[in-house]
């Protein structure tokens, strides 16, 4: 039986977990480990969802734009 043919009464849609990646990121989110779950939708498309939640955004100073050569 194909998983797309499963009929869950009352469910709007069904997706299948294809893979889960565990990321340890020290650059963007310091000292953090998070997972990215890849889902296959019933239509055949894929969706990647990260389990990252920002609790509090620090006040950021505006950054000046720089060219590709590092010059302002």
N, C-alpha and C positions, 0 to 999 in steps of 0.2 A: 504494500500500500504506500502510495506517495504521500509525503507529509503535507503537501499542499491540499490534499483532498480531505484532511481532517476537518470535521464540522464541529466546532465548539459553540453550542447554543448560547447566544448573547454576546459572543466575542466579535469585535469589529474586524480584527485581522489576526494573522498568526505569522510569526517569524521563526527562523531556525538559527541557532548560534553556530556559526561556522568556525570561528577561532577567537581566542582571547590572548592578547599580548600584554605582558607586564613591563612597564616602562619605569626606569629609575632615572629621573631627570634632575641634574644638578644646575643646569643653566637657567631655564625658564622658571621653574618652580623649585626653589632650593630645598634639599633634604626631603624629597618627596618620592613616593612610589605610587603609581596609579595604573589602572588597567584600561585597555581599549578593547571593547567587545565588537566583533564584526558579525552582523546579522544578515541573513539572506531573507528577503521579503518574498511573499507569495507571488509577486509579479515577476520575480527573477532578478530584481535589483539588489544591491548591497548597501548597507548602512553601517557606519562605524560610530560607536558611541563611547566617549571617555567618561569615566567616573570621577571627574575633577569638579570640585565646588569651591569657589572663592568665597571665604567667609567675610573678609574685610579687606577692601582695597586701600592701600596706603596712599596718602597724598603724593602725587607724582609731580615732579618739576617738569615744565615743558622742555622738550628737547629741540635743539636747533637741527635743521635739515643739513645734511652734508652730501656732497656729490660722491660719485663712485670712486673718485681718487682721494677721498678724505678731506677735500677742501670745502670750506663753507661757501 
